[in-house]
Amino acid sequence: MKLSIVIPVHNEQDCIKKVAESLVWELKQNAIEYEIIIVNDNSTDSTCAILEEIAILHTRS
């Protein structure tokens, strides 16, 4: 069974990368099959660009 995690964000450019990376690290360390869904609620800062970078780094083929 896969664990699904949904994280709503709005103007979180200062912390979303650290949160996402820490979450991925913990899940991998504990061998938990997972998917992370981050929902951007129309942020006006660079949250969207950061989420795109995170997606590229962690998208599995």
C-alpha positions in Angstrom: 0.0 0.0 0.0 1.2 3.5 -0.9 1.1 6.4 1.5 -0.4 9.5 0.0 0.5 12.9 1.5 -1.2 16.1 0.4 0.4 19.4 1.4 -1.5 22.6 0.6 0.8 25.6 0.1 0.4 29.4 -0.4 3.5 31.7 -0.6 5.8 29.1 1.0 9.0 29.9 -0.9 11.1 30.1 2.2 10.3 26.6 3.6 8.7 24.3 1.0 12.0 22.9 -0.3 13.2 22.0 3.1 9.9 20.5 4.1 9.6 18.4 0.9 13.3 17.2 1.0 13.0 16.3 4.7 9.8 14.4 4.1 11.2 12.4 1.2 14.3 11.6 3.2 12.3 10.3 6.1 10.0 8.2 3.9 13.0 6.7 2.1 14.8 6.0 5.3 11.8 4.0 6.6 11.3 2.2 3.2 7.7 3.6 2.9 6.2 3.6 -0.6 4.7 7.1 -1.1 3.4 9.8 -3.2 3.5 13.5 -2.3 1.0 15.8 -3.7 1.7 19.5 -3.2 -1.2 21.8 -4.0 -0.2 25.4 -4.8 -3.0 27.8 -3.9 -2.2 30.6 -6.3 1.0 31.7 -4.6 2.4 35.1 -5.7 6.0 34.4 -4.7 8.4 31.8 -6.3 6.7 28.8 -4.7 5.6 27.5 -8.1 9.1 27.6 -9.5 10.5 25.8 -6.5 7.8 23.1 -6.7 8.7 22.6 -10.4 12.4 22.1 -9.4 11.4 19.6 -6.7 9.2 17.7 -9.1 12.0 17.4 -11.6 14.4 16.1 -9.0 12.0 13.5 -7.5 9.8 12.4 -10.4 10.3 8.7 -11.0 10.4 7.3 -14.5 
